Amino acid sequence: MTSRQKLFTLGMTTTVAAALALTGCDPGSQDSADGASGSSAAKGAVTEAQAAKILDTYETVNNKANAQQDSALLGTVEGGQLYEQSKADYRLFETESKEDQASYRKPFHYTGRKYWIPAGKDWFAVTTRSSASKDEALLVFGKEYDDWKLMSAIHSDVPLPAIATDDSGLATAVDAATRVGTLAPNQISAAFEDLYATGGKKAGAGISHTTAVAKDAIETHAKRDSGKNAEFATKVYVSTPTEFDTVYALRLKDGGVLAVLPTAHASQYVLKAAYRENYDITPTEVESVFNGRDRDTVVNTYQGMALATLPKTGKPSVTAREYRIVDSQ
């Protein structure tokens, strides 16, 4: 679900949020109710009115699916990395407090919508706020087969930068492999995950360490072996493959780029050799949903999304991120 800034903490300083979308549109039909002509690169995949209808439907279906934790219904309007997170939300629903469950089920609506439709692409973005959150959200709708679905959604407590548009009011998409400043958008995930893995000493040296989420990741690395059980076990973080790899990027008014990207890592909590013969790790309630067996190693996998700004010169900054625990073994 991606209705609100409803964030569940899962075993570390990661957060939770999710979403929903709508069904088919034919980009080749000029008269289609949910698609615009795709014959010209000067046009977007949809008009603003059509984008608004897609988001309206998304909002309605998302509310219904959240109320019932109906992943099949959700899958009719949501895809990509976001759907992986949402399915995890539903699977872990019973581990949450009654108050949090009630909040999750509560209907919401989007306000202050602005549509960013790139020329010649089969996706579009929306900046908006949920009625249940003060933070701005960036939503990205794309095509999955012939259906419009919400593929990415991330909330940011940092104001979003100004997105550029041309004389026709269309946004400009940027190729994810094109370097902007020191990195390309598709290189940000590896750099950000290195903050968890090494504290930013390797690939992570290529991005800013001054944002709140970067500081949080570096602190997570630094404190990985602290706490009452540090004598018995060690924890490491490693980058893992994302379920989906599409990066969406838009040109900004200042010439930089705003990118929404998938990201993922695993935490490996391992008993020290001296204790493995006589001790086991008991999984938490959340971990037990996936595997309730006591064991000498617990590996938690987190699928996430991040929001990054890439300036024309200098290092990129990751300004927001949201993770879900999707497996524990």
Disulfide bonds with the S-S distance in Angstrom:
none
